[in-house]
Each structure stands twice: as C-alpha cells, then as structure tokens.
Amino acid sequence: MKLNMWMIANRLKDYEIEARIDKNAAPILNSTLPYYAPGCVYISQISSDIICESDQGSILVRDMRLSDGYLLIQGIFDWYQNWLDEVDKAIMSNDFQDLTQLFQCAFGNPVMIQDSNYCLLGMSGPFGKNGIPPEWDYIRRNGQVSMEGYNFMSSALKFSDCVYRQNVRRFSGKPGSLMPDSGLHVTITFHGHDYEKLTVLESTRIFNEGDICLLEYLSRRMAIYTAAASGESRKYLDIGIIESLLLGESVPPDKVSDFQRIIKGQRPGAFAVLLINFYDRERKGDLRALKFIKNIIFRQYSIMFCNIIKGELMLLLYSQNPYILARQIFHSVSQGGRKKELHAGLSCLFHELSELQFFFDQALYAQCNGKEMFSEFYDLASEYLMESSGQRRVCACEPVLRRMWAEQDKRAYLETLRVYLEEERSSKRASERLYIHKNTLTYRIKFIKNTTNWNLDDPGMRNYLRLSLYALEKEELSVQQAKIY
C-alpha cells in the first residue's frame, strides 16, 4: 500500500513530532530507506532526534535513535499493509461492523457505514467529549436515518466545504444540533450507481490531508468489491424472479433462497412492500407519471427492486426498520410537489420472499383503504384478517408473533398472552385460568413486552394480536386435519 507523509504522521500521534509536509502530498511512498531514493522515506540523525524526509516534506521525531527510527517508520508501512489485508477480508465477507472498527483504527475517529438507502451497516466509536451525536444514537437504535437527519446531511453535503477526488466531501456540523461534529463523507459509487455511504466524524482527532487520501483510497477499493456483489444479485432480477413471485408463478425454491441470501448479506432486517400511486382514480396507473417518480427514487436510493407492477409503482424494501425507510422515500417523492396527488400503502414486515405475493396484496389494501396519504397495513390488519382465509390470512398475522409461533419453546408465552388478552389484562383471572402463579404470569408478560415492543395499552394492537393468534391456531389445526385424512 502506498502512503504519503500525512498518513505516516497520523501513526506518530503518540510521539513528539514537528511536521512540515506539502498540503497536496499524494500517496506515492513505498517504504523507508537509510538513503535518499524517489518514492521512499529517507531517515537521518540530527543530534538526539531523527528526521524523516521525502519529496513531500519532513517529519522530525524527537529523542530517538536512528536505528529505532528506521524500524518505527518501516513498521508504519507494514502496519498499513496488514491493515489493508484485513480491510479486504472484511469487504469480501460483507462484515461491515468489523470494517468500521478497522476504519476507526486508521482514522482515530467514529466511523459509520450505511447502505445507499441510509440503513445502518456498521458503526464504531469511541466518541469525543460531547458523546454520541443525537442523530447517530437514533440510527444505532432504529437502524435507519431519521427524516431530520436525512434533511440535515442532504443540505450539509450539498453545500459542503470541500469536495475531493472519489466524491469525498467535507461537511460542517452545527453545535447543539442533530450533528454537532464536522466530518468527512463519501458515497461509494461504481458506473454511476450508489452502493454504500461512509462517514467519519471529526470527534476525537482533527483531520488532515492523510485522512482524505486514505478515504479516497478506501472508496476506490470498496467500489470494486461492492459492484461485484451487486452484479451477483442483478442476474436474479434479470430473469424476472420478483415478477414471477408476484404473479404466483412457480419459482425454484433454491433460486428464491439464493436471491434472498444475497439481498440480506450479514445485515439484520426485514422485507416490506411499498406501493405508490395516484389518489385520483383517473390518473391511477398513469405509466408516464409513475416512471417519472420511479426515476426520482432511483436518483436518491438504491432500492433492490423498484418497478411498475399491475399499474402500481412497487418498491421492495429491506431494512432494519422498513417503516422509517418507507416514510423517508415517500417524503422524498413528495418534495416534487405531488404530495396531495399521491397515496402510498406499506405491507407488514416479512422474512421470506416466497410469500411476496401476499404482502403485495397487503400494501394494495392499505393504499386503497387507508385514510392517510401514507397508510400502513398495521392500521387495517384486523379488518383484513377477518376478510381473509388460508395463507393470505396467515401472512397478515402480526410478524413478530408469527415468528414466535414457529418456535415451540415460545408457545407457553403465547398461550399466556392469549389468556391475558381474553381476560382483559387481569393478571389475577389470567393466572387462575392458566393454573400458574401470578408472578409467573407477570414474568412472561414482561418478557413478551421487552422482546417485542408491543404496546399492549393500545386497543388496536390487542385486537390485532388476538386475531393473529386465532388465525394461526386455525391454520395449524386445518393442516393437522389434512394430514390425518
């Protein structure tokens, strides 16, 4: 790996140094030598100090012998090379959390990597004396940038202080705001397509030209690997696997599972379907206008699938929090002045692409029956459950409850929940009916609340959970009877 004098100076932060380096120094240095040669660092003794020189300037290190200085500077070259090998491994394995920790070692500042939809892939501290910025704390908790944070960063990058090679940008923070710290940001781009977003905060160490050169280098490195990974997923889109699933056509299970594995990588999250269309029935399905909206979305986001299906602009989302992402996308589209004309419907969260057809129907139901411009299926799920049957009804059950139902060791908790809801949340009556101690019931309900974040004080949520449990029990019973006969 080639370095410049700034990058060497950054690794000497624990020593007393005096640096006189060219501001425009490029990463062209290969190693250190005890004599002068182009592209190398020449080290000599001056009294009790050593001086490291190249065509880019000099670094004086105080109180060091020549032999120790040579080993120190050569060790920096070796450190960067070993570090880059570890970075390559993390990129190829899509281990973004490990990648942020490696980047933090080099920059000495907090690092965050997001995908092109502003979903969190990895974040590493430590943070400075002001602690973690409010927006970064929000992203860490929700896995997705907030609307306010999206607007702030869009503005900060649009009017950024400086723009360097590889689209590396320097932005300014605002004291007391969502982002009080300044920093460096780069969007990893390959052939005009955005992949990841890398942000480094100026929180614990002041940036210099070495950080900018290193970020430019990493941007080029990451672009090659991420483009290759994206190309692997394109082959599944090119054969129309999404369209086939939506139309209920037969798709080999191994192709579906491989495609799903590529989308997920090592990122935690869930799928959701977002449909966007015009409120005015005369304009509904206006292909020309929907294509225009689709282009707006493509310029700002890298949605895995965004196309017009059955007269609807359909987006397949994958995120740790698809609800935040969906609202952010709808907000971006609304910036074009079409807010009053558009309606959007968002499905339940789901984890199996093979069931995509059912969730498309949910998003369509929410869009057509919701009272708001942006409607979530959750708000209408109870009515939908009562109108549906079979697999359509099962897929409409509360997603977290549905996953718990598949785990036999969670059945006791769900039975406790069912009785607890039927007894109108009376711990006394529910524990007597279940023949368990009141403390046992309290523990189970507390466990359910902590692991699911269900708001059991909400009547709508309680009704949705009751109906979901009823639907899952009925479906399981019908499957068992079918096996007997």
C-alpha positions in Angstrom: 0.0 0.0 0.0 1.4 3.4 -1.0 1.4 6.2 1.7 2.0 9.9 1.9 3.8 11.8 4.7 0.5 12.8 6.2 -0.5 9.2 6.7 2.8 8.5 8.3 2.4 11.5 10.6 -1.0 10.2 11.7 0.5 7.0 13.0 3.1 9.0 15.0 0.4 10.7 17.1 1.9 9.3 20.4 5.4 10.8 19.7 6.6 14.4 19.9 6.9 15.4 16.2 7.2 18.5 14.0 5.7 18.0 10.6 6.4 20.2 7.5 4.5 18.5 4.7 3.2 19.6 1.4 -0.6 20.1 1.6 -1.1 18.3 -1.7 1.1 15.3 -0.9 -0.2 12.2 -2.8 0.1 8.6 -1.6 3.2 7.5 -3.6 5.7 6.4 -0.9 6.6 2.7 -0.9 9.0 2.1 2.0 11.8 3.7 4.1 15.5 3.6 3.4 18.7 4.8 5.1 19.5 6.8 1.9 17.5 9.0 -0.5 15.5 7.4 -3.3 12.4 8.6 -5.1 9.2 7.2 -3.6 10.8 6.4 -0.3 11.3 8.0 3.1 14.9 8.9 4.0 15.8 8.8 7.7 18.8 10.6 9.2 20.0 11.6 12.7 20.1 15.2 13.9 21.6 15.4 17.3 19.2 13.4 19.6 16.4 13.5 17.1 15.6 11.8 13.7 14.2 13.4 10.6 12.1 11.6 8.1 12.3 13.2 4.6 10.8 12.7 1.2 9.9 14.9 -1.8 6.7 15.7 0.1 8.3 17.3 3.2 9.7 16.2 6.5 8.7 14.9 9.9 11.0 15.5 12.9 10.7 12.9 15.7 12.3 14.0 19.0 14.5 11.9 21.3 15.0 8.8 19.1 18.0 6.9 17.7 18.5 6.3 14.0 18.1 2.5 14.3 14.9 2.8 16.3 13.5 5.5 13.9 14.1 3.2 10.8 12.3 0.3 12.4 9.4 2.7 13.5 8.8 4.2 10.1 9.2 0.8 8.3 6.7 -0.6 10.9 4.2 2.0 9.8 4.4 0.9 6.2 4.0 -2.8 7.4 1.0 -1.8 9.6 -0.9 -0.2 6.8 -0.3 -3.2 4.5 -1.5 -5.6 7.2 -4.4 -3.3 7.9 -5.4 -3.2 4.2 -5.3 -7.0 4.0 -7.8 -7.2 7.0 -10.0 -4.5 5.3 -10.1 -6.6 2.1 -11.2 -9.6 4.0 -14.0 -7.7 5.8 -15.2 -6.2 2.5 -15.3 -9.5 0.7 -17.2 -11.1 3.6 -19.6 -8.2 4.0 -18.6 -7.8 7.6 -19.4 -4.1 7.9 -19.2 -3.9 11.7 -15.6 -5.3 11.5 -14.9 -2.9 8.7 -16.0 0.2 10.8 -13.7 -1.0 13.6 -10.8 -1.3 11.2 -11.5 2.1 9.8 -11.7 3.6 13.3 -8.2 2.3 14.0 -6.8 4.2 11.0 -8.8 7.4 11.3 -8.9 7.6 15.1 -12.5 8.9 14.9 -16.0 7.5 14.9 -17.0 5.8 11.7 -20.4 4.7 10.3 -21.2 2.8 7.1 -24.7 2.9 5.6 -26.2 1.4 2.5 -27.5 3.6 -0.3 -30.9 3.6 1.4 -29.4 5.2 4.6 -29.8 1.9 6.6 -27.1 1.2 9.2 -24.5 -1.4 8.2 -21.9 -0.7 10.9 -20.9 1.9 13.5 -17.8 2.3 15.7 -16.7 4.8 18.4 -15.2 6.0 20.6 -16.9 9.4 20.5 -15.4 12.7 21.8 -16.1 14.7 24.9 -19.6 15.6 23.6 -20.6 11.9 23.4 -22.5 10.2 20.6 -24.4 12.8 18.4 -28.2 12.6 18.7 -28.6 11.5 15.1 -26.1 8.7 15.3 -27.7 7.5 18.5 -31.1 7.5 16.7 -29.5 5.5 13.8 -27.9 3.0 16.2 -31.3 2.4 17.9 -33.5 2.3 14.8 -31.1 1.1 12.1 -32.2 3.9 9.8 -31.5 7.6 9.5 -34.3 9.9 10.7 -36.1 12.3 8.5 -34.5 15.3 10.2 -31.0 13.7 9.9 -31.6 12.9 6.2 -32.5 16.6 5.5 -29.6 17.8 7.5 -27.0 15.6 5.7 -28.5 16.3 2.3 -28.1 20.1 2.9 -24.7 19.7 4.5 -23.3 17.7 1.6 -25.0 19.8 -1.0 -23.2 22.9 0.4 -20.1 21.0 1.7 -16.9 22.9 2.5 -14.7 20.9 0.1 -15.1 18.2 -2.5 -12.1 15.9 -3.2 -11.4 13.0 -5.5 -13.8 10.0 -5.4 -16.6 12.3 -4.3 -15.1 12.6 -0.8 -16.8 15.6 0.9 -16.1 17.6 4.0 -19.2 18.8 5.8 -19.7 21.1 8.8 -21.7 20.3 11.9 -23.8 22.7 14.0 -23.3 22.9 17.8 -26.4 21.9 19.6 -28.0 20.3 16.5 -28.5 16.6 15.5 -24.9 16.6 14.1 -22.7 18.9 16.3 -19.5 17.4 14.8 -18.0 18.1 11.4 -16.7 15.2 9.3 -15.8 13.5 6.0 -18.3 11.7 3.9 -18.1 9.6 0.7 -20.7 7.7 -1.3 -19.2 4.5 -2.8 -20.1 4.8 -6.5 -19.4 2.5 -9.4 -20.5 3.2 -13.0 -23.0 5.8 -11.8 -24.6 3.6 -9.2 -24.5 4.3 -5.5 -23.7 1.4 -3.1 -22.6 2.4 0.4 -22.1 5.6 2.4 -19.1 6.1 4.6 -19.0 8.9 7.2 -16.1 9.7 9.6 -16.8 12.3 12.4 -14.2 14.8 13.4 -14.8 14.0 17.0 -11.6 12.8 18.8 -8.9 13.9 16.3 -8.5 16.8 13.8 -8.5 15.7 10.1 -5.6 16.3 7.8 -4.8 15.5 4.2 -3.7 12.0 5.1 -7.3 11.2 6.2 -8.6 12.5 2.9 -6.2 10.4 0.8 -7.0 7.3 2.9 -10.7 7.8 2.4 -10.2 8.3 -1.4 -8.2 5.1 -1.5 -10.9 3.1 0.5 -13.6 4.5 -1.7 -12.0 3.1 -4.8 -11.3 -0.2 -3.0 -14.8 -0.7 -1.8 -16.4 0.3 -5.1 -14.8 -2.7 -6.9 -16.0 -5.3 -4.4 -19.5 -3.9 -3.8 -20.1 -3.7 -7.6 -19.2 -7.3 -7.9 -21.6 -8.3 -5.2 -24.4 -6.2 -6.8 -23.7 -7.8 -10.1 -24.5 -11.2 -8.5 -27.9 -10.0 -7.4 -28.7 -8.5 -10.9 -28.8 -11.9 -12.5 -31.8 -12.8 -10.4 -33.6 -9.6 -11.3 -32.8 -10.1 -15.0 -34.7 -13.4 -15.1 -37.8 -11.7 -13.6 -37.8 -13.6 -10.3 -39.7 -10.8 -8.5 -42.4 -10.6 -11.2 -42.8 -14.4 -11.2 -43.3 -14.4 -7.4 -45.9 -11.6 -7.6 -47.8 -13.3 -10.3 -47.9 -16.6 -8.3 -45.8 -18.5 -10.9 -43.7 -21.4 -9.9 -40.1 -20.4 -9.0 -37.5 -23.0 -7.9 -37.0 -22.6 -4.1 -33.2 -22.7 -4.4 -33.3 -19.6 -6.6 -35.5 -17.7 -4.2 -33.3 -18.6 -1.2 -30.1 -17.7 -3.1 -31.6 -14.3 -4.1 -32.8 -13.7 -0.6 -29.3 -14.6 0.9 -27.6 -12.0 -1.5 -30.0 -9.3 -0.5 -29.6 -9.8 3.2 -25.9 -10.5 3.3 -25.0 -10.2 7.0 -27.4 -7.4 7.7 -30.2 -7.9 10.2 -33.6 -6.7 8.9 -36.9 -7.5 7.3 -38.6 -7.0 4.0 -41.6 -4.8 3.2 -43.6 -3.9 0.1 -44.3 -0.2 -0.6 -46.8 0.8 -3.3 -47.1 4.3 -4.6 -49.9 5.5 -6.9 -52.1 8.5 -7.6 -55.1 9.2 -5.4 -57.2 10.5 -8.4 -58.8 7.4 -10.0 -58.5 8.9 -13.4 -54.7 9.2 -13.0 -54.3 5.8 -11.2 -51.8 3.7 -13.2 -50.5 6.7 -15.2 -47.4 4.9 -16.5 -45.6 8.0 -17.7 -46.0 9.8 -14.4 -45.1 6.7 -12.4 -41.9 6.3 -14.4 -41.0 9.9 -13.6 -41.5 9.2 -9.9 -39.5 5.9 -10.2 -36.6 7.9 -11.7 -36.7 10.3 -8.7 -36.4 7.4 -6.3 -33.6 5.8 -8.3 -31.6 9.1 -8.1 -31.7 9.1 -4.3 -32.0 5.5 -3.3 -30.7 2.1 -4.4 -33.9 0.1 -3.9 -33.3 -3.6 -4.7 -36.5 -3.7 -6.8 -38.5 -0.7 -8.0 -40.8 -1.2 -10.9 -44.4 -0.7 -12.2 -46.3 -3.9 -11.4 -50.1 -4.3 -12.0 -50.3 -0.5 -12.5 -48.6 0.2 -9.2 -45.2 1.6 -8.5 -43.8 -1.2 -6.3 -40.7 -1.0 -4.1 -39.2 -4.0 -2.3 -37.5 -2.7 0.8 -35.0 -4.4 3.0 -34.0 -2.6 6.2 -33.7 -3.0 10.0 -36.7 -0.6 10.1 -38.6 -0.5 6.8 -41.2 1.8 8.2 -38.8 4.7 8.6 -37.2 4.0 5.2 -40.6 3.9 3.5 -41.7 7.2 5.0 -38.4 8.8 4.1 -38.8 7.7 0.4 -42.4 8.9 0.3 -41.2 12.3 1.8 -38.5 12.5 -0.9 -41.1 11.9 -3.7 -43.4 14.5 -2.1 -40.7 17.1 -2.4 -41.6 17.3 -6.1 -44.9 18.9 -5.3 -47.1 15.8 -5.8 -47.8 15.2 -2.1 -51.6 15.8 -2.4 -51.9 13.6 -5.5 -50.1 10.5 -4.2 -51.1 7.7 -1.9 -48.8 5.0 -0.5 -49.5 1.7 1.1 -47.0 -0.3 3.2 -47.3 -4.0 4.0 -46.4 -5.9 7.1 -42.8 -6.9 7.6 -41.8 -10.3 6.3 -38.8 -12.5 6.1 -39.5 -15.0 3.2 -39.5 -13.7 -0.4 -41.5 -16.8 -1.4 -44.6 -15.1 0.2 -44.1 -11.8 -1.7 -47.5 -12.1 -3.5 -49.4 -11.9 -0.2 -47.6 -8.8 1.0 -48.2 -7.0 -2.3 -51.9 -7.6 -1.6 -51.5 -6.1 1.9 -49.8 -3.0 0.6 -52.5 -2.6 -2.0 -55.2 -3.0 0.7 -53.5 -0.3 2.8 -53.2 2.1 -0.1 -56.8 1.7 -1.2 -58.5 1.7 2.2 -56.2 3.9 4.3 -57.4 7.4 5.2 -54.0 9.0 5.1 -51.7 9.7 2.2 -49.3 7.2 3.6 -51.1 4.2 5.1 -49.6 1.2 7.0 -51.2 -2.2 6.8 -50.9 -2.4 10.6 -53.7 0.1 11.0 -56.1 -2.0 8.9 -54.8 -5.5 9.7 -57.7 -6.5 11.9 -60.3 -5.9 9.2 -58.1 -7.6 6.6 -57.7 -10.7 8.9 -61.5 -11.1 9.3 -62.0 -10.8 5.5 -59.2 -13.3 4.6 -58.6 -17.1 4.8 -55.8 -19.6 4.3 -52.2 -18.5 3.6 -53.4 -15.0 2.8 -54.7 -14.7 6.4 -51.6 -16.3 7.9 -49.3 -13.8 6.2 -51.4 -11.0 7.6 -50.8 -12.0 11.2 -48.5 -9.8 13.3 -45.0 -10.6 12.0 -43.2 -11.0 15.4 -46.0 -13.1 16.8 -45.9 -15.2 13.7 -42.2 -15.9 14.1 -42.6 -16.7 17.8 -45.4 -19.2 16.8 -42.9 -21.2 14.7 -40.7 -21.7 17.8 -42.1 -24.4 20.1 -40.4 -23.0 23.2 -42.3 -19.7 22.8 -45.7 -21.4 22.8 -46.2 -21.1 26.6 -45.6 -17.4 26.4 -48.1 -17.0 23.5 -50.7 -19.1 25.4 -50.2 -16.8 28.4 -50.6 -13.8 26.1 -53.9 -15.2 24.6 -55.5 -15.8 28.0 -54.2 -12.5 29.4 -55.8 -10.6 26.5 -59.0 -12.6 26.8 -59.2 -11.7 30.5 -58.8 -8.0 29.6 -55.3 -7.9 31.1 -56.4 -9.1 34.5 -53.3 -10.8 36.0 -55.4 -12.4 38.7 -58.1 -14.0 36.4 -55.5 -15.0 33.8 -53.2 -16.7 36.3 -56.1 -18.6 37.9 -57.3 -19.8 34.4 -53.8 -20.9 33.4 -53.1 -22.6 36.9 -49.9 -20.7 37.3 -48.6 -18.3 40.0 -49.3 -14.6 39.4 -45.6 -13.9 39.5 -45.0 -16.4 36.7 -47.7 -14.7 34.5 -46.2 -11.3 35.3 -42.7 -12.5 34.3 -44.0 -13.9 31.0 -45.9 -10.8 30.0 -42.9 -8.7 30.9 -40.7 -10.9 28.7 -43.1 -10.5 25.8 -43.2 -6.7 26.1 -39.4 -6.4 26.3 -38.7 -8.7 23.4 -41.5 -7.5 21.0 -42.1 -3.8 21.9 -45.8 -4.4 21.5 -47.9 -1.7 23.1 -50.5 -3.7 25.0 -52.2 -0.5 26.1 -53.2 0.1 22.5 -56.7 -1.5 21.9 -55.9 -1.8 18.2 -52.8 -3.8 18.9 -54.5 -6.0 21.4 -57.2 -6.8 18.9 -54.7 -7.5 16.2 -52.8 -9.9 18.4 -55.9 -11.7 19.4 -57.0 -12.2 15.8 -53.5 -13.2 14.8 -53.4 -15.9 17.5 -56.8 -17.2 16.4 -55.8 -17.3 12.7 -52.5 -19.2 13.5 -54.3 -21.7 15.7 -57.0 -22.3 13.0 -54.4 -22.8 10.2 -52.3 -25.2 12.3 -55.5 -27.2 13.1 -56.5 -27.4 9.5 -53.0 -28.6 8.5 -53.1 -31.3 11.1 -56.5 -32.5 10.0 -55.4 -32.6 6.3 -52.5 -34.9 7.3 -54.9 -37.2 9.1 -57.2 -37.5 6.1 
